[in-house]
Amino acid sequence: MTERLQYERILIKLSGECCGSPGGAGVDPAACASVADEVLPVAKLGAQVAIVVGAGNMIRGRDL
């Protein structure tokens, strides 16, 4: 039996902190890989997946 997706397009909005390094500055490749590992099975089902990662603290100047 073939799975049918309820949604063909999915938008995921993540906090910038989800991809941050443990020290709080920069991007942690392992954290990004973890997110990708969670999204990949959905994409393999045929869904178009877009990910928006926030950077509000950088934009507001807190981390610059």
Chimera marker file (.cmm) of the C-alpha trace (Angstrom):
<marker_set name="trace">
<marker id="1" x="0.000" y="0.000" z="0.000" r="1" g="1" b="0" radius="0.5"/>
<marker id="2" x="1.386" y="3.389" z="-0.990" r="1" g="1" b="0" radius="0.5"/>
<marker id="3" x="1.318" y="6.163" z="1.590" r="1" g="1" b="0" radius="0.5"/>
<marker id="4" x="-0.554" y="9.262" z="0.519" r="1" g="1" b="0" radius="0.5"/>
<marker id="5" x="0.619" y="12.526" z="1.935" r="1" g="1" b="0" radius="0.5"/>
<marker id="6" x="-1.947" y="14.876" z="3.383" r="1" g="1" b="0" radius="0.5"/>
<marker id="7" x="0.245" y="17.828" z="2.368" r="1" g="1" b="0" radius="0.5"/>
<marker id="8" x="2.514" y="17.992" z="-0.678" r="1" g="1" b="0" radius="0.5"/>
<marker id="9" x="4.338" y="21.134" z="0.454" r="1" g="1" b="0" radius="0.5"/>
<marker id="10" x="5.578" y="21.742" z="3.964" r="1" g="1" b="0" radius="0.5"/>
<marker id="11" x="7.126" y="24.871" z="5.464" r="1" g="1" b="0" radius="0.5"/>
<marker id="12" x="9.095" y="24.414" z="8.671" r="1" g="1" b="0" radius="0.5"/>
<marker id="13" x="10.068" y="27.500" z="10.676" r="1" g="1" b="0" radius="0.5"/>
<marker id="14" x="12.871" y="26.902" z="13.162" r="1" g="1" b="0" radius="0.5"/>
<marker id="15" x="14.482" y="29.115" z="15.728" r="1" g="1" b="0" radius="0.5"/>
<marker id="16" x="18.054" y="30.038" z="14.852" r="1" g="1" b="0" radius="0.5"/>
<marker id="17" x="19.059" y="28.549" z="18.182" r="1" g="1" b="0" radius="0.5"/>
<marker id="18" x="18.225" y="25.045" z="16.933" r="1" g="1" b="0" radius="0.5"/>
<marker id="19" x="21.276" y="25.208" z="14.656" r="1" g="1" b="0" radius="0.5"/>
<marker id="20" x="23.513" y="27.055" z="17.071" r="1" g="1" b="0" radius="0.5"/>
<marker id="21" x="26.679" y="25.784" z="18.620" r="1" g="1" b="0" radius="0.5"/>
<marker id="22" x="26.702" y="24.813" z="22.311" r="1" g="1" b="0" radius="0.5"/>
<marker id="23" x="28.669" y="27.985" z="23.137" r="1" g="1" b="0" radius="0.5"/>
<marker id="24" x="25.912" y="30.123" z="21.647" r="1" g="1" b="0" radius="0.5"/>
<marker id="25" x="27.864" y="31.586" z="18.708" r="1" g="1" b="0" radius="0.5"/>
<marker id="26" x="27.992" y="30.291" z="15.178" r="1" g="1" b="0" radius="0.5"/>
<marker id="27" x="26.386" y="27.328" z="13.479" r="1" g="1" b="0" radius="0.5"/>
<marker id="28" x="26.879" y="23.774" z="14.700" r="1" g="1" b="0" radius="0.5"/>
<marker id="29" x="27.138" y="21.363" z="11.742" r="1" g="1" b="0" radius="0.5"/>
<marker id="30" x="26.018" y="18.440" z="13.935" r="1" g="1" b="0" radius="0.5"/>
<marker id="31" x="22.852" y="20.308" z="14.936" r="1" g="1" b="0" radius="0.5"/>
<marker id="32" x="22.089" y="21.091" z="11.281" r="1" g="1" b="0" radius="0.5"/>
<marker id="33" x="22.696" y="17.447" z="10.344" r="1" g="1" b="0" radius="0.5"/>
<marker id="34" x="20.261" y="16.392" z="13.066" r="1" g="1" b="0" radius="0.5"/>
<marker id="35" x="17.564" y="18.635" z="11.599" r="1" g="1" b="0" radius="0.5"/>
<marker id="36" x="18.273" y="17.261" z="8.130" r="1" g="1" b="0" radius="0.5"/>
<marker id="37" x="18.000" y="13.690" z="9.445" r="1" g="1" b="0" radius="0.5"/>
<marker id="38" x="14.507" y="14.484" z="10.743" r="1" g="1" b="0" radius="0.5"/>
<marker id="39" x="13.343" y="16.141" z="7.510" r="1" g="1" b="0" radius="0.5"/>
<marker id="40" x="14.818" y="13.688" z="5.009" r="1" g="1" b="0" radius="0.5"/>
<marker id="41" x="12.246" y="10.901" z="5.497" r="1" g="1" b="0" radius="0.5"/>
<marker id="42" x="9.416" y="13.340" z="4.780" r="1" g="1" b="0" radius="0.5"/>
<marker id="43" x="11.136" y="14.580" z="1.630" r="1" g="1" b="0" radius="0.5"/>
<marker id="44" x="11.671" y="10.985" z="0.509" r="1" g="1" b="0" radius="0.5"/>
<marker id="45" x="7.904" y="10.471" z="0.692" r="1" g="1" b="0" radius="0.5"/>
<marker id="46" x="7.603" y="13.095" z="-2.029" r="1" g="1" b="0" radius="0.5"/>
<marker id="47" x="6.803" y="16.236" z="-0.060" r="1" g="1" b="0" radius="0.5"/>
<marker id="48" x="8.412" y="19.514" z="-1.010" r="1" g="1" b="0" radius="0.5"/>
<marker id="49" x="10.007" y="20.776" z="2.196" r="1" g="1" b="0" radius="0.5"/>
<marker id="50" x="11.166" y="24.340" z="2.818" r="1" g="1" b="0" radius="0.5"/>
<marker id="51" x="12.974" y="25.325" z="6.007" r="1" g="1" b="0" radius="0.5"/>
<marker id="52" x="13.154" y="28.881" z="7.312" r="1" g="1" b="0" radius="0.5"/>
<marker id="53" x="15.686" y="29.434" z="10.070" r="1" g="1" b="0" radius="0.5"/>
<marker id="54" x="15.291" y="32.540" z="12.193" r="1" g="1" b="0" radius="0.5"/>
<marker id="55" x="18.119" y="34.860" z="13.103" r="1" g="1" b="0" radius="0.5"/>
<marker id="56" x="16.251" y="37.455" z="15.108" r="1" g="1" b="0" radius="0.5"/>
<marker id="57" x="18.968" y="38.046" z="17.681" r="1" g="1" b="0" radius="0.5"/>
<marker id="58" x="21.546" y="38.636" z="14.955" r="1" g="1" b="0" radius="0.5"/>
<marker id="59" x="19.242" y="40.964" z="13.077" r="1" g="1" b="0" radius="0.5"/>
<marker id="60" x="18.511" y="42.950" z="16.225" r="1" g="1" b="0" radius="0.5"/>
<marker id="61" x="22.240" y="43.219" z="16.922" r="1" g="1" b="0" radius="0.5"/>
<marker id="62" x="22.469" y="41.190" z="20.090" r="1" g="1" b="0" radius="0.5"/>
<marker id="63" x="25.048" y="38.771" z="18.716" r="1" g="1" b="0" radius="0.5"/>
<marker id="64" x="26.979" y="41.018" z="16.330" r="1" g="1" b="0" radius="0.5"/>
<link id1="1" id2="2" r="1" g="1" b="0" radius="0.2"/>
<link id1="2" id2="3" r="1" g="1" b="0" radius="0.2"/>
<link id1="3" id2="4" r="1" g="1" b="0" radius="0.2"/>
<link id1="4" id2="5" r="1" g="1" b="0" radius="0.2"/>
<link id1="5" id2="6" r="1" g="1" b="0" radius="0.2"/>
<link id1="6" id2="7" r="1" g="1" b="0" radius="0.2"/>
<link id1="7" id2="8" r="1" g="1" b="0" radius="0.2"/>
<link id1="8" id2="9" r="1" g="1" b="0" radius="0.2"/>
<link id1="9" id2="10" r="1" g="1" b="0" radius="0.2"/>
<link id1="10" id2="11" r="1" g="1" b="0" radius="0.2"/>
<link id1="11" id2="12" r="1" g="1" b="0" radius="0.2"/>
<link id1="12" id2="13" r="1" g="1" b="0" radius="0.2"/>
<link id1="13" id2="14" r="1" g="1" b="0" radius="0.2"/>
<link id1="14" id2="15" r="1" g="1" b="0" radius="0.2"/>
<link id1="15" id2="16" r="1" g="1" b="0" radius="0.2"/>
<link id1="16" id2="17" r="1" g="1" b="0" radius="0.2"/>
<link id1="17" id2="18" r="1" g="1" b="0" radius="0.2"/>
<link id1="18" id2="19" r="1" g="1" b="0" radius="0.2"/>
<link id1="19" id2="20" r="1" g="1" b="0" radius="0.2"/>
<link id1="20" id2="21" r="1" g="1" b="0" radius="0.2"/>
<link id1="21" id2="22" r="1" g="1" b="0" radius="0.2"/>
<link id1="22" id2="23" r="1" g="1" b="0" radius="0.2"/>
<link id1="23" id2="24" r="1" g="1" b="0" radius="0.2"/>
<link id1="24" id2="25" r="1" g="1" b="0" radius="0.2"/>
<link id1="25" id2="26" r="1" g="1" b="0" radius="0.2"/>
<link id1="26" id2="27" r="1" g="1" b="0" radius="0.2"/>
<link id1="27" id2="28" r="1" g="1" b="0" radius="0.2"/>
<link id1="28" id2="29" r="1" g="1" b="0" radius="0.2"/>
<link id1="29" id2="30" r="1" g="1" b="0" radius="0.2"/>
<link id1="30" id2="31" r="1" g="1" b="0" radius="0.2"/>
<link id1="31" id2="32" r="1" g="1" b="0" radius="0.2"/>
<link id1="32" id2="33" r="1" g="1" b="0" radius="0.2"/>
<link id1="33" id2="34" r="1" g="1" b="0" radius="0.2"/>
<link id1="34" id2="35" r="1" g="1" b="0" radius="0.2"/>
<link id1="35" id2="36" r="1" g="1" b="0" radius="0.2"/>
<link id1="36" id2="37" r="1" g="1" b="0" radius="0.2"/>
<link id1="37" id2="38" r="1" g="1" b="0" radius="0.2"/>
<link id1="38" id2="39" r="1" g="1" b="0" radius="0.2"/>
<link id1="39" id2="40" r="1" g="1" b="0" radius="0.2"/>
<link id1="40" id2="41" r="1" g="1" b="0" radius="0.2"/>
<link id1="41" id2="42" r="1" g="1" b="0" radius="0.2"/>
<link id1="42" id2="43" r="1" g="1" b="0" radius="0.2"/>
<link id1="43" id2="44" r="1" g="1" b="0" radius="0.2"/>
<link id1="44" id2="45" r="1" g="1" b="0" radius="0.2"/>
<link id1="45" id2="46" r="1" g="1" b="0" radius="0.2"/>
<link id1="46" id2="47" r="1" g="1" b="0" radius="0.2"/>
<link id1="47" id2="48" r="1" g="1" b="0" radius="0.2"/>
<link id1="48" id2="49" r="1" g="1" b="0" radius="0.2"/>
<link id1="49" id2="50" r="1" g="1" b="0" radius="0.2"/>
<link id1="50" id2="51" r="1" g="1" b="0" radius="0.2"/>
<link id1="51" id2="52" r="1" g="1" b="0" radius="0.2"/>
<link id1="52" id2="53" r="1" g="1" b="0" radius="0.2"/>
<link id1="53" id2="54" r="1" g="1" b="0" radius="0.2"/>
<link id1="54" id2="55" r="1" g="1" b="0" radius="0.2"/>
<link id1="55" id2="56" r="1" g="1" b="0" radius="0.2"/>
<link id1="56" id2="57" r="1" g="1" b="0" radius="0.2"/>
<link id1="57" id2="58" r="1" g="1" b="0" radius="0.2"/>
<link id1="58" id2="59" r="1" g="1" b="0" radius="0.2"/>
<link id1="59" id2="60" r="1" g="1" b="0" radius="0.2"/>
<link id1="60" id2="61" r="1" g="1" b="0" radius="0.2"/>
<link id1="61" id2="62" r="1" g="1" b="0" radius="0.2"/>
<link id1="62" id2="63" r="1" g="1" b="0" radius="0.2"/>
<link id1="63" id2="64" r="1" g="1" b="0" radius="0.2"/>
</marker_set>
